[in-house]
């Protein structure tokens, strides 16, 4: 099955700086790569996703890049704010009839220091 | 807005008890999932269902079963709770079709003593 590795496990940045979280996946058939943000006491929420036919996607301060050859993808947050502090999870999905499973990384706890 | 609700935020049970965790979604989604979340281990899939009365094992199904009698409701059952099942349990749903996005509930923190 798919295996997703996520680094780093914790990340501290000063407010206004950029944060980068990286993930690698094992199965070259994976074609959907979402990123979820989990705030304290809440369930994870999708913040951005990318499909394998796209190399980069941006939404305001958040961007995701995908390198299919190297089988890795990254989340970039610019101009970080205290409300960006949360746990972030990357995930990957292999397409298939009736299969909508996501394999998640172990998460990155991001702390933005005011 | 999609809403996924879980029956309890916190639950304390004794070893050997039968435990039911309920999840309800209000958006007519095809797929539903149960995960457990443990520190340092991320989200691990226990079971999922892509249709009423259909279920598939995830990565860690041992000690759990599920029931989906109605499209909007997906139940996780611990037949005989054990201390190593103390965890945060998250339910999610997704529309199906071309959408892979999963919508999560707030989670149930289960403690087995």
Interface residues (C-beta under 8 A of the other chain):
Chain A: X1 X6 X9 X32 X34 X36 X41 X42 X43 X44 X45 X46 X49 X89 X93 X98 X100 X101 X102 X103 X104 X105 X106 X107
Chain B: X4 X31 X33 X40 X41 X42 X43 X44 X45 X48 X50 X58 X59 X90 X92 X94 X96 X100 X101 X102 X103 X104 X105 X106 X107
